[in-house]
Amino acid sequence: MGLPDDTTTVKRELMTAIENGDISLGQAAQRMRKITGMSQKAYAERIVSIAPRILAQIELDKGNPTVETLNKIGRPFGYTVGFVPQRRRSRL
């Protein structure tokens, strides 16, 4: 599935928020879905091939998704699951 070209800025903002650890996994999944303009049901069934209730739980940060499921959610955006370095917090 290709994403509309007018989402470039929104996708860039999402990537920055993910890289900076500013949003939760559920928030990231929800933003990705919303960028596509699809409902949870449509994104889950047509794009991700998972049950809509599973996507709903993930978006609420209550799910426990597998790596495979996370990769399916991020696939339209070119995202894959991997190790992410922790941000160092400056000590005052």
PDB file of N, CA, C and O in Angstrom:
ATOM      1  N   MET A   1       0.834  -1.178   0.000  1.00  0.00           N
ATOM      2  CA  MET A   1       0.000   0.000   0.000  1.00  0.00           C
ATOM      3  C   MET A   1       0.874   1.235   0.000  1.00  0.00           C
ATOM      4  O   MET A   1       1.750   1.365   0.854  1.00  0.00           O
ATOM      5  N   GLY A   2       0.660   2.133  -0.925  1.00  0.00           N
ATOM      6  CA  GLY A   2       1.403   3.380  -0.951  1.00  0.00           C
ATOM      7  C   GLY A   2       0.655   4.448  -0.174  1.00  0.00           C
ATOM      8  O   GLY A   2      -0.576   4.470  -0.143  1.00  0.00           O
ATOM      9  N   LEU A   3       1.413   5.327   0.447  1.00  0.00           N
ATOM     10  CA  LEU A   3       0.810   6.417   1.203  1.00  0.00           C
ATOM     11  C   LEU A   3       0.763   7.662   0.341  1.00  0.00           C
ATOM     12  O   LEU A   3       1.637   7.860  -0.504  1.00  0.00           O
ATOM     13  N   PRO A   4      -0.242   8.508   0.537  1.00  0.00           N
ATOM     14  CA  PRO A   4      -0.317   9.744  -0.247  1.00  0.00           C
ATOM     15  C   PRO A   4       0.921  10.606  -0.031  1.00  0.00           C
ATOM     16  O   PRO A   4       1.463  10.648   1.073  1.00  0.00           O
ATOM     17  N   ASP A   5       1.373  11.299  -1.084  1.00  0.00           N
ATOM     18  CA  ASP A   5       2.573  12.128  -0.993  1.00  0.00           C
ATOM     19  C   ASP A   5       2.434  13.267  -0.002  1.00  0.00           C
ATOM     20  O   ASP A   5       3.433  13.717   0.560  1.00  0.00           O
ATOM     21  N   ASP A   6       1.214  13.746   0.226  1.00  0.00           N
ATOM     22  CA  ASP A   6       1.023  14.876   1.120  1.00  0.00           C
ATOM     23  C   ASP A   6       1.226  14.522   2.587  1.00  0.00           C
ATOM     24  O   ASP A   6       1.062  15.384   3.451  1.00  0.00           O
ATOM     25  N   THR A   7       1.575  13.291   2.886  1.00  0.00           N
ATOM     26  CA  THR A   7       1.805  12.885   4.266  1.00  0.00           C
ATOM     27  C   THR A   7       3.277  12.949   4.654  1.00  0.00           C
ATOM     28  O   THR A   7       3.639  12.548   5.760  1.00  0.00           O
ATOM     29  N   THR A   8       4.132  13.447   3.761  1.00  0.00           N
ATOM     30  CA  THR A   8       5.570  13.453   4.020  1.00  0.00           C
ATOM     31  C   THR A   8       5.923  14.149   5.330  1.00  0.00           C
ATOM     32  O   THR A   8       6.686  13.606   6.128  1.00  0.00           O
ATOM     33  N   THR A   9       5.386  15.330   5.562  1.00  0.00           N
ATOM     34  CA  THR A   9       5.693  16.067   6.788  1.00  0.00           C
ATOM     35  C   THR A   9       5.186  15.325   8.010  1.00  0.00           C
ATOM     36  O   THR A   9       5.889  15.237   9.017  1.00  0.00           O
ATOM     37  N   VAL A  10       3.979  14.792   7.936  1.00  0.00           N
ATOM     38  CA  VAL A  10       3.395  14.062   9.056  1.00  0.00           C
ATOM     39  C   VAL A  10       4.224  12.814   9.356  1.00  0.00           C
ATOM     40  O   VAL A  10       4.466  12.496  10.521  1.00  0.00           O
ATOM     41  N   LYS A  11       4.658  12.106   8.312  1.00  0.00           N
ATOM     42  CA  LYS A  11       5.489  10.911   8.505  1.00  0.00           C
ATOM     43  C   LYS A  11       6.825  11.295   9.135  1.00  0.00           C
ATOM     44  O   LYS A  11       7.320  10.581  10.007  1.00  0.00           O
ATOM     45  N   ARG A  12       7.410  12.401   8.713  1.00  0.00           N
ATOM     46  CA  ARG A  12       8.681  12.868   9.270  1.00  0.00           C
ATOM     47  C   ARG A  12       8.511  13.199  10.757  1.00  0.00           C
ATOM     48  O   ARG A  12       9.364  12.851  11.574  1.00  0.00           O
ATOM     49  N   GLU A  13       7.413  13.869  11.104  1.00  0.00           N
ATOM     50  CA  GLU A  13       7.145  14.197  12.509  1.00  0.00           C
ATOM     51  C   GLU A  13       6.966  12.934  13.340  1.00  0.00           C
ATOM     52  O   GLU A  13       7.437  12.855  14.474  1.00  0.00           O
ATOM     53  N   LEU A  14       6.289  11.956  12.772  1.00  0.00           N
ATOM     54  CA  LEU A  14       6.102  10.677  13.461  1.00  0.00           C
ATOM     55  C   LEU A  14       7.446  10.014  13.716  1.00  0.00           C
ATOM     56  O   LEU A  14       7.709   9.561  14.830  1.00  0.00           O
ATOM     57  N   MET A  15       8.295   9.952  12.708  1.00  0.00           N
ATOM     58  CA  MET A  15       9.602   9.323  12.860  1.00  0.00           C
ATOM     59  C   MET A  15      10.426  10.026  13.932  1.00  0.00           C
ATOM     60  O   MET A  15      11.095   9.370  14.729  1.00  0.00           O
ATOM     61  N   THR A  16      10.382  11.335  13.956  1.00  0.00           N
ATOM     62  CA  THR A  16      11.113  12.094  14.972  1.00  0.00           C
ATOM     63  C   THR A  16      10.593  11.771  16.365  1.00  0.00           C
ATOM     64  O   THR A  16      11.377  11.564  17.291  1.00  0.00           O
ATOM     65  N   ALA A  17       9.273  11.727  16.515  1.00  0.00           N
ATOM     66  CA  ALA A  17       8.671  11.409  17.813  1.00  0.00           C
ATOM     67  C   ALA A  17       9.060  10.002  18.268  1.00  0.00           C
ATOM     68  O   ALA A  17       9.327   9.780  19.449  1.00  0.00           O
ATOM     69  N   ILE A  18       9.090   9.056  17.334  1.00  0.00           N
ATOM     70  CA  ILE A  18       9.486   7.681  17.664  1.00  0.00           C
ATOM     71  C   ILE A  18      10.954   7.649  18.074  1.00  0.00           C
ATOM     72  O   ILE A  18      11.301   7.071  19.105  1.00  0.00           O
ATOM     73  N   GLU A  19      11.812   8.265  17.274  1.00  0.00           N
ATOM     74  CA  GLU A  19      13.249   8.263  17.558  1.00  0.00           C
ATOM     75  C   GLU A  19      13.573   8.923  18.886  1.00  0.00           C
ATOM     76  O   GLU A  19      14.489   8.497  19.589  1.00  0.00           O
ATOM     77  N   ASN A  20      12.825   9.964  19.232  1.00  0.00           N
ATOM     78  CA  ASN A  20      13.070  10.687  20.482  1.00  0.00           C
ATOM     79  C   ASN A  20      12.401  10.036  21.685  1.00  0.00           C
ATOM     80  O   ASN A  20      12.615  10.463  22.819  1.00  0.00           O
ATOM     81  N   GLY A  21      11.594   9.007  21.445  1.00  0.00           N
ATOM     82  CA  GLY A  21      10.900   8.345  22.535  1.00  0.00           C
ATOM     83  C   GLY A  21       9.796   9.200  23.135  1.00  0.00           C
ATOM     84  O   GLY A  21       9.444   9.051  24.305  1.00  0.00           O
ATOM     85  N   ASP A  22       9.252  10.103  22.316  1.00  0.00           N
ATOM     86  CA  ASP A  22       8.229  11.030  22.794  1.00  0.00           C
ATOM     87  C   ASP A  22       6.819  10.444  22.793  1.00  0.00           C
ATOM     88  O   ASP A  22       5.906  11.030  23.375  1.00  0.00           O
ATOM     89  N   ILE A  23       6.636   9.291  22.145  1.00  0.00           N
ATOM     90  CA  ILE A  23       5.311   8.681  22.088  1.00  0.00           C
ATOM     91  C   ILE A  23       5.426   7.202  22.428  1.00  0.00           C
ATOM     92  O   ILE A  23       6.478   6.584  22.265  1.00  0.00           O
ATOM     93  N   SER A  24       4.327   6.662  22.900  1.00  0.00           N
ATOM     94  CA  SER A  24       4.294   5.244  23.247  1.00  0.00           C
ATOM     95  C   SER A  24       4.121   4.408  21.979  1.00  0.00           C
ATOM     96  O   SER A  24       3.854   4.931  20.897  1.00  0.00           O
ATOM     97  N   LEU A  25       4.278   3.130  22.142  1.00  0.00           N
ATOM     98  CA  LEU A  25       4.070   2.202  21.030  1.00  0.00           C
ATOM     99  C   LEU A  25       2.651   2.320  20.498  1.00  0.00           C
ATOM    100  O   LEU A  25       2.437   2.361  19.286  1.00  0.00           O
ATOM    101  N   GLY A  26       1.690   2.375  21.397  1.00  0.00           N
ATOM    102  CA  GLY A  26       0.292   2.494  20.986  1.00  0.00           C
ATOM    103  C   GLY A  26       0.011   3.788  20.253  1.00  0.00           C
ATOM    104  O   GLY A  26      -0.719   3.800  19.261  1.00  0.00           O
ATOM    105  N   GLN A  27       0.592   4.888  20.740  1.00  0.00           N
ATOM    106  CA  GLN A  27       0.410   6.177  20.076  1.00  0.00           C
ATOM    107  C   GLN A  27       1.023   6.152  18.679  1.00  0.00           C
ATOM    108  O   GLN A  27       0.452   6.706  17.738  1.00  0.00           O
ATOM    109  N   ALA A  28       2.171   5.518  18.544  1.00  0.00           N
ATOM    110  CA  ALA A  28       2.815   5.421  17.231  1.00  0.00           C
ATOM    111  C   ALA A  28       1.953   4.608  16.275  1.00  0.00           C
ATOM    112  O   ALA A  28       1.768   4.998  15.122  1.00  0.00           O
ATOM    113  N   ALA A  29       1.427   3.485  16.743  1.00  0.00           N
ATOM    114  CA  ALA A  29       0.563   2.646  15.902  1.00  0.00           C
ATOM    115  C   ALA A  29      -0.677   3.420  15.471  1.00  0.00           C
ATOM    116  O   ALA A  29      -1.087   3.355  14.313  1.00  0.00           O
ATOM    117  N   GLN A  30      -1.264   4.146  16.401  1.00  0.00           N
ATOM    118  CA  GLN A  30      -2.464   4.918  16.084  1.00  0.00           C
ATOM    119  C   GLN A  30      -2.158   6.021  15.069  1.00  0.00           C
ATOM    120  O   GLN A  30      -2.932   6.237  14.137  1.00  0.00           O
ATOM    121  N   ARG A  31      -1.045   6.711  15.245  1.00  0.00           N
ATOM    122  CA  ARG A  31      -0.678   7.768  14.284  1.00  0.00           C
ATOM    123  C   ARG A  31      -0.445   7.194  12.895  1.00  0.00           C
ATOM    124  O   ARG A  31      -0.864   7.777  11.895  1.00  0.00           O
ATOM    125  N   MET A  32       0.225   6.050  12.838  1.00  0.00           N
ATOM    126  CA  MET A  32       0.463   5.431  11.529  1.00  0.00           C
ATOM    127  C   MET A  32      -0.866   5.124  10.847  1.00  0.00           C
ATOM    128  O   MET A  32      -1.051   5.415   9.665  1.00  0.00           O
ATOM    129  N   ARG A  33      -1.786   4.534  11.603  1.00  0.00           N
ATOM    130  CA  ARG A  33      -3.086   4.206  11.031  1.00  0.00           C
ATOM    131  C   ARG A  33      -3.820   5.450  10.573  1.00  0.00           C
ATOM    132  O   ARG A  33      -4.406   5.466   9.491  1.00  0.00           O
ATOM    133  N   LYS A  34      -3.792   6.489  11.389  1.00  0.00           N
ATOM    134  CA  LYS A  34      -4.510   7.715  11.051  1.00  0.00           C
ATOM    135  C   LYS A  34      -3.920   8.399   9.819  1.00  0.00           C
ATOM    136  O   LYS A  34      -4.651   9.024   9.050  1.00  0.00           O
ATOM    137  N   ILE A  35      -2.615   8.288   9.626  1.00  0.00           N
ATOM    138  CA  ILE A  35      -1.988   8.849   8.431  1.00  0.00           C
ATOM    139  C   ILE A  35      -2.580   8.212   7.177  1.00  0.00           C
ATOM    140  O   ILE A  35      -2.723   8.867   6.145  1.00  0.00           O
ATOM    141  N   THR A  36      -2.919   6.939   7.275  1.00  0.00           N
ATOM    142  CA  THR A  36      -3.510   6.249   6.121  1.00  0.00           C
ATOM    143  C   THR A  36      -4.961   6.653   5.909  1.00  0.00           C
ATOM    144  O   THR A  36      -5.525   6.411   4.842  1.00  0.00           O
ATOM    145  N   GLY A  37      -5.572   7.270   6.927  1.00  0.00           N
ATOM    146  CA  GLY A  37      -6.974   7.670   6.828  1.00  0.00           C
ATOM    147  C   GLY A  37      -7.946   6.512   6.994  1.00  0.00           C
ATOM    148  O   GLY A  37      -9.118   6.621   6.631  1.00  0.00           O
ATOM    149  N   MET A  38      -7.463   5.413   7.539  1.00  0.00           N
ATOM    150  CA  MET A  38      -8.292   4.216   7.675  1.00  0.00           C
ATOM    151  C   MET A  38      -8.784   4.042   9.106  1.00  0.00           C
ATOM    152  O   MET A  38      -8.156   4.505  10.059  1.00  0.00           O
ATOM    153  N   SER A  39      -9.905   3.372   9.233  1.00  0.00           N
ATOM    154  CA  SER A  39     -10.420   3.007  10.550  1.00  0.00           C
ATOM    155  C   SER A  39      -9.559   1.870  11.109  1.00  0.00           C
ATOM    156  O   SER A  39      -8.791   1.241  10.381  1.00  0.00           O
ATOM    157  N   GLN A  40      -9.702   1.620  12.412  1.00  0.00           N
ATOM    158  CA  GLN A  40      -8.976   0.500  13.012  1.00  0.00           C
ATOM    159  C   GLN A  40      -9.325  -0.799  12.295  1.00  0.00           C
ATOM    160  O   GLN A  40      -8.445  -1.601  11.982  1.00  0.00           O
ATOM    161  N   LYS A  41     -10.596  -0.997  12.042  1.00  0.00           N
ATOM    162  CA  LYS A  41     -11.048  -2.241  11.408  1.00  0.00           C
ATOM    163  C   LYS A  41     -10.429  -2.399  10.024  1.00  0.00           C
ATOM    164  O   LYS A  41      -9.914  -3.466   9.692  1.00  0.00           O
ATOM    165  N   ALA A  42     -10.477  -1.347   9.221  1.00  0.00           N
ATOM    166  CA  ALA A  42      -9.944  -1.432   7.863  1.00  0.00           C
ATOM    167  C   ALA A  42      -8.438  -1.642   7.866  1.00  0.00           C
ATOM    168  O   ALA A  42      -7.934  -2.486   7.125  1.00  0.00           O
ATOM    169  N   TYR A  43      -7.712  -0.893   8.686  1.00  0.00           N
ATOM    170  CA  TYR A  43      -6.249  -1.024   8.731  1.00  0.00           C
ATOM    171  C   TYR A  43      -5.861  -2.413   9.229  1.00  0.00           C
ATOM    172  O   TYR A  43      -4.961  -3.049   8.679  1.00  0.00           O
ATOM    173  N   ALA A  44      -6.546  -2.879  10.276  1.00  0.00           N
ATOM    174  CA  ALA A  44      -6.228  -4.190  10.837  1.00  0.00           C
ATOM    175  C   ALA A  44      -6.482  -5.305   9.833  1.00  0.00           C
ATOM    176  O   ALA A  44      -5.638  -6.180   9.642  1.00  0.00           O
ATOM    177  N   GLU A  45      -7.645  -5.273   9.194  1.00  0.00           N
ATOM    178  CA  GLU A  45      -8.013  -6.369   8.296  1.00  0.00           C
ATOM    179  C   GLU A  45      -7.333  -6.296   6.934  1.00  0.00           C
ATOM    180  O   GLU A  45      -6.825  -7.303   6.442  1.00  0.00           O
ATOM    181  N   ARG A  46      -7.319  -5.124   6.325  1.00  0.00           N
ATOM    182  CA  ARG A  46      -6.812  -5.011   4.954  1.00  0.00           C
ATOM    183  C   ARG A  46      -5.302  -4.858   4.857  1.00  0.00           C
ATOM    184  O   ARG A  46      -4.676  -5.414   3.954  1.00  0.00           O
ATOM    185  N   ILE A  47      -4.717  -4.112   5.776  1.00  0.00           N
ATOM    186  CA  ILE A  47      -3.294  -3.791   5.666  1.00  0.00           C
ATOM    187  C   ILE A  47      -2.442  -4.690   6.549  1.00  0.00           C
ATOM    188  O   ILE A  47      -1.421  -5.214   6.102  1.00  0.00           O
ATOM    189  N   VAL A  48      -2.853  -4.871   7.798  1.00  0.00           N
ATOM    190  CA  VAL A  48      -2.029  -5.576   8.772  1.00  0.00           C
ATOM    191  C   VAL A  48      -2.359  -7.053   8.879  1.00  0.00           C
ATOM    192  O   VAL A  48      -1.527  -7.841   9.329  1.00  0.00           O
ATOM    193  N   SER A  49      -3.553  -7.438   8.474  1.00  0.00           N
ATOM    194  CA  SER A  49      -4.014  -8.830   8.556  1.00  0.00           C
ATOM    195  C   SER A  49      -4.016  -9.353   9.986  1.00  0.00           C
ATOM    196  O   SER A  49      -3.542 -10.456  10.258  1.00  0.00           O
ATOM    197  N   ILE A  50      -4.563  -8.533  10.907  1.00  0.00           N
ATOM    198  CA  ILE A  50      -4.766  -8.965  12.287  1.00  0.00           C
ATOM    199  C   ILE A  50      -6.206  -8.628  12.667  1.00  0.00           C
ATOM    200  O   ILE A  50      -6.888  -7.887  11.959  1.00  0.00           O
ATOM    201  N   ALA A  51      -6.652  -9.172  13.774  1.00  0.00           N
ATOM    202  CA  ALA A  51      -8.002  -8.875  14.257  1.00  0.00           C
ATOM    203  C   ALA A  51      -8.065  -7.421  14.720  1.00  0.00           C
ATOM    204  O   ALA A  51      -7.142  -6.941  15.379  1.00  0.00           O
ATOM    205  N   PRO A  52      -9.136  -6.722  14.385  1.00  0.00           N
ATOM    206  CA  PRO A  52      -9.271  -5.330  14.815  1.00  0.00           C
ATOM    207  C   PRO A  52      -9.142  -5.140  16.325  1.00  0.00           C
ATOM    208  O   PRO A  52      -8.619  -4.119  16.773  1.00  0.00           O
ATOM    209  N   ARG A  53      -9.609  -6.102  17.112  1.00  0.00           N
ATOM    210  CA  ARG A  53      -9.506  -5.972  18.571  1.00  0.00           C
ATOM    211  C   ARG A  53      -8.046  -5.963  19.029  1.00  0.00           C
ATOM    212  O   ARG A  53      -7.705  -5.321  20.022  1.00  0.00           O
ATOM    213  N   ILE A  54      -7.199  -6.671  18.306  1.00  0.00           N
ATOM    214  CA  ILE A  54      -5.771  -6.681  18.649  1.00  0.00           C
ATOM    215  C   ILE A  54      -5.172  -5.301  18.392  1.00  0.00           C
ATOM    216  O   ILE A  54      -4.425  -4.784  19.224  1.00  0.00           O
ATOM    217  N   LEU A  55      -5.493  -4.704  17.248  1.00  0.00           N
ATOM    218  CA  LEU A  55      -4.998  -3.364  16.953  1.00  0.00           C
ATOM    219  C   LEU A  55      -5.529  -2.359  17.969  1.00  0.00           C
ATOM    220  O   LEU A  55      -4.797  -1.470  18.404  1.00  0.00           O
ATOM    221  N   ALA A  56      -6.790  -2.495  18.345  1.00  0.00           N
ATOM    222  CA  ALA A  56      -7.380  -1.592  19.338  1.00  0.00           C
ATOM    223  C   ALA A  56      -6.622  -1.678  20.661  1.00  0.00           C
ATOM    224  O   ALA A  56      -6.336  -0.653  21.279  1.00  0.00           O
ATOM    225  N   GLN A  57      -6.296  -2.887  21.097  1.00  0.00           N
ATOM    226  CA  GLN A  57      -5.547  -3.065  22.346  1.00  0.00           C
ATOM    227  C   GLN A  57      -4.152  -2.459  22.248  1.00  0.00           C
ATOM    228  O   GLN A  57      -3.676  -1.838  23.199  1.00  0.00           O
ATOM    229  N   ILE A  58      -3.498  -2.636  21.110  1.00  0.00           N
ATOM    230  CA  ILE A  58      -2.164  -2.064  20.912  1.00  0.00           C
ATOM    231  C   ILE A  58      -2.235  -0.543  20.983  1.00  0.00           C
ATOM    232  O   ILE A  58      -1.417   0.093  21.648  1.00  0.00           O
ATOM    233  N   GLU A  59      -3.219   0.036  20.293  1.00  0.00           N
ATOM    234  CA  GLU A  59      -3.352   1.494  20.283  1.00  0.00           C
ATOM    235  C   GLU A  59      -3.650   2.053  21.667  1.00  0.00           C
ATOM    236  O   GLU A  59      -3.327   3.208  21.943  1.00  0.00           O
ATOM    237  N   LEU A  60      -4.253   1.269  22.531  1.00  0.00           N
ATOM    238  CA  LEU A  60      -4.530   1.686  23.903  1.00  0.00           C
ATOM    239  C   LEU A  60      -3.352   1.391  24.838  1.00  0.00           C
ATOM    240  O   LEU A  60      -3.445   1.617  26.045  1.00  0.00           O
ATOM    241  N   ASP A  61      -2.250   0.890  24.285  1.00  0.00           N
ATOM    242  CA  ASP A  61      -1.079   0.484  25.080  1.00  0.00           C
ATOM    243  C   ASP A  61      -1.426  -0.603  26.086  1.00  0.00           C
ATOM    244  O   ASP A  61      -0.837  -0.676  27.165  1.00  0.00           O
ATOM    245  N   LYS A  62      -2.383  -1.446  25.725  1.00  0.00           N
ATOM    246  CA  LYS A  62      -2.787  -2.546  26.599  1.00  0.00           C
ATOM    247  C   LYS A  62      -2.472  -3.898  25.982  1.00  0.00           C
ATOM    248  O   LYS A  62      -2.586  -4.925  26.650  1.00  0.00           O
ATOM    249  N   GLY A  63      -2.084  -3.910  24.736  1.00  0.00           N
ATOM    250  CA  GLY A  63      -1.788  -5.164  24.058  1.00  0.00           C
ATOM    251  C   GLY A  63      -0.365  -5.611  24.315  1.00  0.00           C
ATOM    252  O   GLY A  63       0.462  -4.850  24.818  1.00  0.00           O
ATOM    253  N   ASN A  64      -0.095  -6.834  23.969  1.00  0.00           N
ATOM    254  CA  ASN A  64       1.247  -7.398  24.076  1.00  0.00           C
ATOM    255  C   ASN A  64       1.583  -8.007  22.711  1.00  0.00           C
ATOM    256  O   ASN A  64       1.614  -9.228  22.556  1.00  0.00           O
ATOM    257  N   PRO A  65       1.835  -7.133  21.719  1.00  0.00           N
ATOM    258  CA  PRO A  65       2.016  -7.621  20.353  1.00  0.00           C
ATOM    259  C   PRO A  65       3.330  -8.367  20.151  1.00  0.00           C
ATOM    260  O   PRO A  65       4.329  -8.111  20.823  1.00  0.00           O
ATOM    261  N   THR A  66       3.291  -9.283  19.218  1.00  0.00           N
ATOM    262  CA  THR A  66       4.510  -9.988  18.836  1.00  0.00           C
ATOM    263  C   THR A  66       5.325  -9.081  17.916  1.00  0.00           C
ATOM    264  O   THR A  66       4.813  -8.089  17.398  1.00  0.00           O
ATOM    265  N   VAL A  67       6.571  -9.423  17.722  1.00  0.00           N
ATOM    266  CA  VAL A  67       7.423  -8.683  16.795  1.00  0.00           C
ATOM    267  C   VAL A  67       6.824  -8.739  15.394  1.00  0.00           C
ATOM    268  O   VAL A  67       6.851  -7.753  14.658  1.00  0.00           O
ATOM    269  N   GLU A  68       6.287  -9.892  15.037  1.00  0.00           N
ATOM    270  CA  GLU A  68       5.663 -10.052  13.723  1.00  0.00           C
ATOM    271  C   GLU A  68       4.498  -9.072  13.538  1.00  0.00           C
ATOM    272  O   GLU A  68       4.366  -8.452  12.483  1.00  0.00           O
ATOM    273  N   THR A  69       3.660  -8.936  14.564  1.00  0.00           N
ATOM    274  CA  THR A  69       2.532  -8.009  14.482  1.00  0.00           C
ATOM    275  C   THR A  69       3.019  -6.573  14.370  1.00  0.00           C
ATOM    276  O   THR A  69       2.486  -5.800  13.573  1.00  0.00           O
ATOM    277  N   LEU A  70       4.020  -6.208  15.154  1.00  0.00           N
ATOM    278  CA  LEU A  70       4.565  -4.848  15.082  1.00  0.00           C
ATOM    279  C   LEU A  70       5.145  -4.562  13.701  1.00  0.00           C
ATOM    280  O   LEU A  70       4.987  -3.462  13.173  1.00  0.00           O
ATOM    281  N   ASN A  71       5.804  -5.536  13.128  1.00  0.00           N
ATOM    282  CA  ASN A  71       6.353  -5.356  11.786  1.00  0.00           C
ATOM    283  C   ASN A  71       5.236  -5.176  10.761  1.00  0.00           C
ATOM    284  O   ASN A  71       5.380  -4.396   9.820  1.00  0.00           O
ATOM    285  N   LYS A  72       4.133  -5.885  10.934  1.00  0.00           N
ATOM    286  CA  LYS A  72       2.995  -5.731  10.021  1.00  0.00           C
ATOM    287  C   LYS A  72       2.421  -4.315  10.117  1.00  0.00           C
ATOM    288  O   LYS A  72       2.099  -3.702   9.100  1.00  0.00           O
ATOM    289  N   ILE A  73       2.296  -3.803  11.337  1.00  0.00           N
ATOM    290  CA  ILE A  73       1.743  -2.465  11.541  1.00  0.00           C
ATOM    291  C   ILE A  73       2.633  -1.409  10.904  1.00  0.00           C
ATOM    292  O   ILE A  73       2.132  -0.464  10.295  1.00  0.00           O
ATOM    293  N   GLY A  74       3.933  -1.556  11.035  1.00  0.00           N
ATOM    294  CA  GLY A  74       4.864  -0.562  10.513  1.00  0.00           C
ATOM    295  C   GLY A  74       5.266  -0.736   9.067  1.00  0.00           C
ATOM    296  O   GLY A  74       5.861   0.169   8.482  1.00  0.00           O
ATOM    297  N   ARG A  75       4.956  -1.877   8.475  1.00  0.00           N
ATOM    298  CA  ARG A  75       5.384  -2.188   7.107  1.00  0.00           C
ATOM    299  C   ARG A  75       5.029  -1.107   6.084  1.00  0.00           C
ATOM    300  O   ARG A  75       5.882  -0.757   5.269  1.00  0.00           O
ATOM    301  N   PRO A  76       3.802  -0.562   6.089  1.00  0.00           N
ATOM    302  CA  PRO A  76       3.483   0.467   5.083  1.00  0.00           C
ATOM    303  C   PRO A  76       4.342   1.720   5.201  1.00  0.00           C
ATOM    304  O   PRO A  76       4.402   2.523   4.270  1.00  0.00           O
ATOM    305  N   PHE A  77       5.006   1.888   6.340  1.00  0.00           N
ATOM    306  CA  PHE A  77       5.830   3.066   6.575  1.00  0.00           C
ATOM    307  C   PHE A  77       7.324   2.763   6.456  1.00  0.00           C
ATOM    308  O   PHE A  77       8.163   3.645   6.639  1.00  0.00           O
ATOM    309  N   GLY A  78       7.639   1.518   6.150  1.00  0.00           N
ATOM    310  CA  GLY A  78       9.035   1.126   6.040  1.00  0.00           C
ATOM    311  C   GLY A  78       9.699   0.927   7.390  1.00  0.00           C
ATOM    312  O   GLY A  78      10.926   0.951   7.486  1.00  0.00           O
ATOM    313  N   TYR A  79       8.896   0.730   8.447  1.00  0.00           N
ATOM    314  CA  TYR A  79       9.430   0.538   9.795  1.00  0.00           C
ATOM    315  C   TYR A  79       9.509  -0.946  10.106  1.00  0.00           C
ATOM    316  O   TYR A  79       8.637  -1.725   9.723  1.00  0.00           O
ATOM    317  N   THR A  80      10.559  -1.320  10.800  1.00  0.00           N
ATOM    318  CA  THR A  80      10.676  -2.668  11.334  1.00  0.00           C
ATOM    319  C   THR A  80      11.098  -2.549  12.790  1.00  0.00           C
ATOM    320  O   THR A  80      11.653  -1.534  13.209  1.00  0.00           O
ATOM    321  N   VAL A  81      10.832  -3.584  13.541  1.00  0.00           N
ATOM    322  CA  VAL A  81      11.174  -3.599  14.951  1.00  0.00           C
ATOM    323  C   VAL A  81      12.645  -3.930  15.088  1.00  0.00           C
ATOM    324  O   VAL A  81      13.169  -4.793  14.383  1.00  0.00           O
ATOM    325  N   GLY A  82      13.294  -3.252  15.981  1.00  0.00           N
ATOM    326  CA  GLY A  82      14.700  -3.516  16.244  1.00  0.00           C
ATOM    327  C   GLY A  82      15.081  -2.953  17.596  1.00  0.00           C
ATOM    328  O   GLY A  82      14.251  -2.391  18.311  1.00  0.00           O
ATOM    329  N   PHE A  83      16.311  -3.108  17.924  1.00  0.00           N
ATOM    330  CA  PHE A  83      16.793  -2.552  19.177  1.00  0.00           C
ATOM    331  C   PHE A  83      16.932  -1.049  19.015  1.00  0.00           C
ATOM    332  O   PHE A  83      17.453  -0.564  18.011  1.00  0.00           O
ATOM    333  N   VAL A  84      16.462  -0.323  20.011  1.00  0.00           N
ATOM    334  CA  VAL A  84      16.498   1.130  19.977  1.00  0.00           C
ATOM    335  C   VAL A  84      17.329   1.604  21.164  1.00  0.00           C
ATOM    336  O   VAL A  84      17.048   1.231  22.303  1.00  0.00           O
ATOM    337  N   PRO A  85      18.344   2.418  20.911  1.00  0.00           N
ATOM    338  CA  PRO A  85      19.151   2.885  22.028  1.00  0.00           C
ATOM    339  C   PRO A  85      18.339   3.806  22.935  1.00  0.00           C
ATOM    340  O   PRO A  85      17.507   4.585  22.471  1.00  0.00           O
ATOM    341  N   GLN A  86      18.596   3.701  24.227  1.00  0.00           N
ATOM    342  CA  GLN A  86      17.916   4.590  25.159  1.00  0.00           C
ATOM    343  C   GLN A  86      18.522   5.978  25.060  1.00  0.00           C
ATOM    344  O   GLN A  86      19.721   6.143  24.834  1.00  0.00           O
ATOM    345  N   ARG A  87      17.665   6.967  25.235  1.00  0.00           N
ATOM    346  CA  ARG A  87      18.164   8.336  25.268  1.00  0.00           C
ATOM    347  C   ARG A  87      18.850   8.554  26.594  1.00  0.00           C
ATOM    348  O   ARG A  87      18.389   8.091  27.637  1.00  0.00           O
ATOM    349  N   ARG A  88      19.929   9.249  26.540  1.00  0.00           N
ATOM    350  CA  ARG A  88      20.589   9.622  27.788  1.00  0.00           C
ATOM    351  C   ARG A  88      19.945  10.882  28.308  1.00  0.00           C
ATOM    352  O   ARG A  88      19.764  11.855  27.576  1.00  0.00           O
ATOM    353  N   ARG A  89      19.611  10.857  29.547  1.00  0.00           N
ATOM    354  CA  ARG A  89      19.005  12.027  30.163  1.00  0.00           C
ATOM    355  C   ARG A  89      20.125  12.816  30.841  1.00  0.00           C
ATOM    356  O   ARG A  89      20.947  12.261  31.570  1.00  0.00           O
ATOM    357  N   SER A  90      20.134  14.092  30.586  1.00  0.00           N
ATOM    358  CA  SER A  90      21.176  14.909  31.186  1.00  0.00           C
ATOM    359  C   SER A  90      20.912  15.058  32.684  1.00  0.00           C
ATOM    360  O   SER A  90      19.775  15.216  33.130  1.00  0.00           O
ATOM    361  N   ARG A  91      21.970  15.002  33.410  1.00  0.00           N
ATOM    362  CA  ARG A  91      21.857  15.150  34.869  1.00  0.00           C
ATOM    363  C   ARG A  91      22.127  16.599  35.214  1.00  0.00           C
ATOM    364  O   ARG A  91      23.091  17.202  34.744  1.00  0.00           O
ATOM    365  N   LEU A  92      21.273  17.132  36.028  1.00  0.00           N
ATOM    366  CA  LEU A  92      21.428  18.524  36.453  1.00  0.00           C
ATOM    367  C   LEU A  92      22.099  18.610  37.790  1.00  0.00           C
ATOM    368  O   LEU A  92      22.312  19.708  38.304  1.00  0.00           O
TER     369      LEU A  92
END
